[in-house]
Amino acid sequence: MQAVKVFNNNAVSVIMPDGREAILVGNGLGFGRRPGDVIDKSRVSKVYYVQNELQTKFLKMLDNVTPQVMQAAERISLVDHISFALERVEKGTFLPNLMLSETRMLYPKEYAVGQRALELVRQFCGVQLPEDEAGYIALHLVAGAADGALAYDTVKFVMAVKEIICDTYHCTFEEESLETIRLTVHLKFLAVRILRHTPWQDAGLESMYTVLLQRDSRNEVCLQRINAYLRQEFDYELDHQEQVYLLIHLTKIVRCI
């Protein structure tokens, strides 16, 4: 195969034997190459078939990207993800991110990277991807750095528990409020501990259980519903210590309603 265009040291475009245009990506694949030069197939790690102009523009973003960054992006499928996002925009398809709010609060650093990625796409491709995509990118980053299933289940857990709370107390959360953020972070660590089967360390707060439970008649109902969800989804039930910590947050949330 001969190079049609050299994007950078790691990406070149070629015409495949079947006549389709494709972008080949690989460590050092384009180093010292010019249009017409033969491409070393042994260096090819990824092949992207060009379907539209937007994806071609997107691949220009790979200019000056180091091999290490490219490998990291490939490992978490970020290149594929943005390419598919551009394809959805081209087709007028919108994929709502139902986990956006929780992802933004649980993984703020990764979400900031997702926002930066959207800004780069806007600059290079002239396309403004929806904010939902920043949330998807954040989850991709979390999944690439740790256990992907754990990250997804954590967000799922937090969403479900917050929905139970809203339904029980007939309230809505103010996303930017301090109490909402504190509750969300607490639920994140609770979820991780449950999912990783980490033993609970007794904090000696069980004496507060009855007092907190009786502050609002809906507290017991809420805890029962949360435990029902945990039993069904994770075969787990909160003990009194865990319920005390949750009740502390619920008390603050209810007070703000």
C-alpha positions in Angstrom: 0.0 0.0 0.0 1.2 3.5 -0.8 0.6 6.6 1.3 -1.9 9.1 -0.2 -1.5 11.6 2.6 0.7 11.7 5.7 -1.1 13.2 8.7 1.7 12.8 11.2 4.3 10.3 12.5 1.6 7.9 13.5 -1.2 8.2 10.9 -1.4 8.1 7.1 -4.2 7.7 4.5 -4.1 5.0 1.8 -6.3 3.4 -0.8 -7.0 -0.1 0.2 -7.0 -3.0 -2.3 -10.8 -2.9 -2.5 -10.6 0.8 -3.5 -11.8 2.3 -0.2 -9.9 5.1 1.4 -8.7 4.3 4.9 -6.6 5.9 7.6 -3.8 3.6 9.0 -2.6 4.3 12.5 0.6 2.9 14.1 3.6 3.8 16.1 6.0 5.6 13.7 4.0 4.6 10.7 4.2 8.0 9.0 7.7 8.9 10.2 9.8 10.2 7.2 7.1 9.1 4.8 5.7 11.1 1.9 2.7 10.6 -0.5 3.6 7.7 -2.8 5.9 5.9 -0.3 5.2 2.3 0.6 3.7 1.7 4.0 5.2 -0.9 6.4 2.2 -3.1 7.2 3.9 -4.5 10.3 3.6 -1.1 12.0 -0.2 -0.8 11.4 -2.2 -1.2 14.6 -5.5 0.3 13.6 -7.4 0.8 10.3 -10.2 3.4 10.0 -12.2 3.5 6.8 -13.1 7.1 5.8 -16.9 7.4 5.5 -17.3 11.2 5.4 -15.4 14.5 5.4 -16.0 15.0 9.2 -14.1 11.9 10.1 -11.2 12.9 7.8 -11.1 16.3 9.6 -11.2 14.6 12.9 -8.1 12.5 12.0 -6.2 15.7 11.4 -6.4 16.2 15.2 -3.8 13.5 15.4 -1.1 15.9 14.3 1.8 16.0 16.7 0.2 13.4 18.9 2.9 11.3 20.6 2.9 7.5 20.2 2.3 7.1 23.9 -0.8 9.3 23.8 -2.0 7.5 20.7 -1.7 4.1 22.4 -3.5 5.4 25.4 -6.4 6.8 23.2 -6.6 3.5 21.3 -6.6 1.5 24.6 -9.7 3.3 25.8 -11.3 3.4 22.3 -11.5 7.2 22.5 -10.6 7.6 18.8 -13.3 5.2 17.8 -15.8 6.9 20.1 -15.3 10.4 18.7 -15.4 9.1 15.2 -18.7 7.5 15.8 -20.0 10.6 17.6 -19.2 12.6 14.4 -21.0 10.0 12.4 -24.1 10.3 14.5 -24.1 14.1 14.1 -23.7 13.6 10.3 -26.8 11.4 10.3 -28.8 13.6 12.7 -28.9 11.0 15.4 -28.9 12.1 19.0 -27.9 9.6 21.8 -29.0 11.1 25.2 -26.7 10.4 28.1 -29.0 9.5 31.0 -25.9 9.3 33.3 -24.6 12.8 32.5 -25.4 14.5 35.8 -24.0 11.7 37.9 -20.9 11.3 35.7 -20.2 15.0 35.9 -20.3 15.0 39.7 -18.6 11.6 40.3 -15.7 12.0 37.8 -15.1 15.8 37.5 -11.5 15.5 36.2 -12.4 13.0 33.5 -15.5 15.1 32.6 -13.2 18.2 32.2 -11.1 16.2 29.7 -14.3 15.2 27.9 -15.2 18.9 27.6 -11.8 19.7 26.3 -12.1 16.9 23.7 -15.4 18.5 22.5 -13.7 21.8 22.2 -10.9 20.3 20.0 -13.5 18.7 17.8 -15.3 22.0 17.4 -12.0 23.7 16.5 -10.7 21.1 14.1 -14.0 19.8 12.6 -16.3 22.8 12.9 -18.8 20.6 14.7 -20.2 21.2 18.2 -20.9 17.8 19.7 -23.6 17.7 22.5 -22.5 17.9 26.1 -23.7 14.3 26.5 -20.6 13.2 24.6 -18.4 14.7 27.3 -20.0 12.4 29.8 -19.5 9.4 27.5 -15.8 10.3 27.1 -15.4 10.7 30.9 -16.7 7.2 31.4 -14.4 5.9 28.7 -11.5 7.5 30.5 -12.5 6.0 33.9 -13.0 2.6 32.3 -9.5 2.9 30.7 -7.8 3.7 34.0 -9.6 1.1 36.1 -12.3 -1.5 36.1 -14.8 -0.4 33.4 -17.6 -2.4 34.8 -17.0 -0.9 38.3 -17.2 2.6 36.9 -20.5 1.9 35.1 -22.1 0.1 38.0 -21.1 2.9 40.3 -22.9 5.5 38.2 -25.8 3.1 37.8 -26.0 2.6 41.6 -25.8 6.4 42.4 -28.5 7.1 39.8 -30.9 4.5 41.1 -30.5 5.5 44.8 -31.0 9.1 44.0 -34.2 8.3 42.0 -35.5 6.3 45.0 -34.8 9.3 47.2 -36.5 11.8 44.9 -39.5 9.6 44.5 -39.9 8.9 48.3 -39.5 12.5 49.4 -41.1 14.0 46.3 -38.1 16.2 45.6 -35.6 17.1 43.0 -31.9 17.6 43.5 -30.2 20.9 42.8 -27.2 19.6 40.9 -24.8 22.3 42.0 -25.8 22.4 45.7 -23.3 21.3 48.3 -25.7 18.8 49.9 -26.3 17.1 46.5 -22.6 16.9 45.8 -21.9 15.5 49.3 -24.7 12.9 48.9 -23.5 11.9 45.5 -19.9 11.5 46.6 -21.0 9.5 49.6 -23.1 7.2 47.4 -20.1 6.8 45.1 -17.8 5.5 47.9 -20.6 3.3 49.2 -21.1 1.8 45.8 -17.4 1.1 45.3 -17.2 -0.5 48.7 -20.2 -2.7 48.0 -19.1 -3.7 44.5 -15.6 -4.5 45.8 -16.9 -6.3 48.8 -14.8 -4.2 51.2 -15.7 -4.9 54.8 -17.4 -2.1 56.7 -15.3 -0.5 59.5 -17.5 0.1 62.6 -17.6 3.8 63.4 -19.7 3.4 66.6 -22.6 5.4 65.3 -25.4 2.8 65.7 -26.8 4.7 68.7 -27.9 7.5 66.3 -29.9 5.2 64.1 -33.3 5.4 65.9 -33.0 9.2 66.5 -32.3 9.9 62.8 -34.8 7.4 61.6 -37.6 9.1 63.5 -36.9 12.6 62.3 -39.0 12.0 59.2 -41.7 9.4 58.6 -40.4 8.9 55.1 -36.9 7.9 56.2 -37.7 4.3 57.0 -39.6 3.9 53.7 -36.7 5.3 51.8 -34.2 2.9 53.5 -36.5 0.0 52.9 -36.7 0.8 49.2 -32.9 1.3 48.9 -32.3 -2.0 50.6 -34.8 -3.7 48.3 -32.9 -2.4 45.3 -29.6 -3.5 46.7 -30.8 -7.0 47.4 -32.2 -7.3 43.9 -29.3 -5.8 42.0 -26.2 -6.6 44.2 -27.4 -9.2 46.7 -26.5 -6.8 49.5 -28.3 -5.0 52.4 -27.2 -1.9 54.3 -26.4 -2.5 58.0 -27.3 0.0 60.7 -23.9 1.8 60.5 -24.3 2.3 56.7 -27.9 3.4 57.2 -26.8 6.0 59.8 -24.4 7.7 57.4 -27.1 7.7 54.7 -29.7 9.1 57.1 -27.3 11.9 58.0 -27.3 12.9 54.3 -31.0 12.4 53.9 -31.7 14.6 56.9 -29.7 17.4 55.3 -31.4 16.9 52.0 -34.9 16.9 53.4 -34.1 20.0 55.5 -33.3 21.8 52.2 -36.5 20.9 50.4 
